[in-house]
Amino acid sequence: MSSSPRGEEEIRRLLAAYQQYQAQAESIIQQINLTQLTAEGLNRAVAAVEALDKAEVGQEMLVPIGSGSFIYGKLASVEKVILNVGAGVSIEKTAAEAKEILQARKADVLEGSKKLSEVLAKVDQEMQRIQAVMQKFEEGQQFPGQGSEGIV
């Protein structure tokens, strides 16, 4: 059975919408992955600040310098922490204040991740809805030269 031009146009429109949702879902997944990495970094920072309770001034330690590399250093203070507040600006806080700020940042990041997951679920629902409509089109009409393998 041949399809009408209107049916083919609807199929094209659905395919275009599906592809847009697919690209949006991939972008959201990347953002979720970044928020998870950020949350893990904040967990490590909180753990490091908490470790100051057991540390002593002058204690030798390994200081990360990036790319999994470290240098040896001596702890100058167990009471002060330097926090990055953005735009290349850092401030000095007490260990307790730093821990509180880092935990608040982590809560914000996790809330953002939760919202992204909710958006991803909605996008996924729309993709499933489009797939269902496409399936109905496929069952209702076969396009010339096509078998039962489908459109999508």
Sequence and secondary structure as in RCSB ss.txt:
>XXXX:A:sequence
MSSSPRGEEEIRRLLAAYQQYQAQAESIIQQINLTQLTAEGLNRAVAAVEALDKAEVGQEMLVPIGSGSFIYGKL
ASVEKVILNVGAGVSIEKTAAEAKEILQARKADVLEGSKKLSEVLAKVDQEMQRIQAVMQKFEEGQQFPGQGSEG
IV
>XXXX:A:secstr
    HHHHHHHHHHHHHHHHHHHHHHHHHHHHHHHHHHHHHHHHHHHHHHHTTT  TT EEEEEEETTEEEEEE 
  SSEEEEEEETTEEEEEEHHHHHHHHHHHHHHHHHHHHHHHHHHHHHHHHHHHHHHHHHHHHHH   TT  TT 
  
